[in-house]
Amino acid sequence: MTLSNTFRTSFFCLVFGLILFGCSEKKTFSLDKDDIRFAGFYSDYLLVSGVSSGNDNAVPNAVDFSELNQILERNALTPETLKRKTQIYKENPDLWKAVLVQVRENIRKKSATAQ
């Protein structure tokens, strides 16, 4: 094998290895305590507003300020934390997807216990 063939083979192996490494690296997000609380808040909000009823034509119920404060308190969130986490989710859609998975699970559990 000549030097140019060795170099070419090594180059292609390196490129192929980097491609495989890039494709296989999937970030999994572990939710922190504020993410879990936010997911609980958002689940409760959706349940109270009627959005999660499964009816696509359903009009959401208006949630008044006192109900919103009760949901925040029940989930141990402050308005500042809510605002901060919302901004973080806007900047990181993959984290937001992970939170939505948790929201879906919360709604499923709460709906199962309500029946």
C-alpha positions as CSV (number, residue, x, y, z in Angstrom):
1,M,0.0,0.0,0.0
2,T,1.4,3.4,-0.9
3,L,1.5,6.4,1.3
4,S,-1.2,8.2,-0.6
5,N,-3.6,5.2,-0.3
6,T,-2.9,4.9,3.5
7,F,-3.5,8.6,3.9
8,R,-6.7,8.4,1.8
9,T,-8.0,5.4,3.8
10,S,-7.2,7.1,7.1
11,F,-8.9,10.3,6.0
12,F,-12.1,8.4,5.0
13,C,-12.1,6.4,8.2
14,L,-11.8,9.6,10.2
15,V,-14.6,11.4,8.3
16,F,-16.8,8.3,8.6
17,G,-16.1,8.0,12.3
18,L,-16.9,11.7,12.9
19,I,-20.2,11.4,11.0
20,L,-21.2,8.4,13.1
21,F,-20.3,10.2,16.3
22,G,-22.3,13.2,15.3
23,C,-25.3,11.2,14.3
24,S,-25.3,9.0,17.4
25,E,-25.0,11.8,20.0
26,K,-28.5,12.5,21.1
27,K,-28.9,14.8,24.1
28,T,-31.2,13.6,26.7
29,F,-32.4,16.2,29.1
30,S,-32.9,15.5,32.7
31,L,-35.4,17.9,34.1
32,D,-34.5,19.9,37.1
33,K,-36.9,20.6,40.0
34,D,-38.2,23.8,38.4
35,D,-38.9,22.0,35.1
36,I,-40.9,19.3,37.0
37,R,-42.8,22.1,38.8
38,F,-43.4,23.9,35.6
39,A,-44.7,20.7,34.0
40,G,-47.0,20.2,37.0
41,F,-48.2,23.8,36.7
42,Y,-48.8,23.5,32.9
43,S,-50.6,20.2,33.3
44,D,-52.9,21.7,36.0
45,Y,-53.5,24.7,33.8
46,L,-54.5,22.6,30.8
47,L,-56.8,20.5,33.0
48,V,-58.5,23.5,34.5
49,S,-58.9,25.3,31.2
50,G,-60.4,22.2,29.6
51,V,-57.8,22.0,26.7
52,S,-56.8,18.4,27.6
53,S,-60.3,17.0,27.3
54,G,-59.5,15.4,23.9
55,N,-62.2,17.3,22.1
56,D,-60.5,19.2,19.2
57,N,-63.4,21.6,18.9
58,A,-63.6,22.4,22.6
59,V,-63.2,26.1,23.5
60,P,-60.8,26.5,26.4
61,N,-62.3,27.9,29.7
62,A,-60.9,31.2,30.8
63,V,-58.7,30.8,33.9
64,D,-59.0,33.8,36.2
65,F,-56.2,35.3,38.2
66,S,-57.0,33.7,41.5
67,E,-57.1,30.2,39.9
68,L,-53.8,30.9,38.2
69,N,-52.3,31.9,41.6
70,Q,-53.7,28.8,43.2
71,I,-52.1,26.6,40.5
72,L,-48.8,28.4,40.9
73,E,-48.9,27.9,44.7
74,R,-49.9,24.3,44.4
75,N,-46.9,23.6,42.2
76,A,-44.5,25.8,44.4
77,L,-43.7,28.2,41.5
78,T,-43.3,31.9,41.6
79,P,-44.3,34.2,38.8
80,E,-40.5,35.0,38.4
81,T,-39.6,31.4,38.1
82,L,-42.4,30.9,35.6
83,K,-41.2,33.8,33.5
84,R,-37.6,32.6,33.7
85,K,-38.4,29.0,32.7
86,T,-40.6,30.2,29.8
87,Q,-37.7,32.2,28.4
88,I,-35.4,29.2,28.8
89,Y,-37.9,27.0,26.9
90,K,-38.1,29.5,24.1
91,E,-34.3,29.4,23.7
92,N,-34.1,25.6,24.0
93,P,-36.8,23.7,22.1
94,D,-35.4,20.3,22.9
95,L,-35.8,21.0,26.6
96,W,-39.3,22.3,26.0
97,K,-40.1,19.0,24.2
98,A,-38.9,17.1,27.3
99,V,-41.1,19.2,29.5
100,L,-44.1,18.5,27.2
101,V,-43.5,14.8,27.5
102,Q,-43.7,15.2,31.3
103,V,-46.8,17.3,30.9
104,R,-48.5,14.6,28.8
105,E,-47.5,12.0,31.4
106,N,-48.9,14.2,34.3
107,I,-52.2,14.7,32.4
108,R,-52.5,10.9,31.6
109,K,-52.0,10.1,35.3
110,K,-54.4,12.7,36.6
111,S,-57.0,11.7,34.0
112,A,-56.7,8.0,35.0
113,T,-57.2,8.7,38.7
114,A,-60.2,11.0,38.0
115,Q,-62.1,8.3,36.3
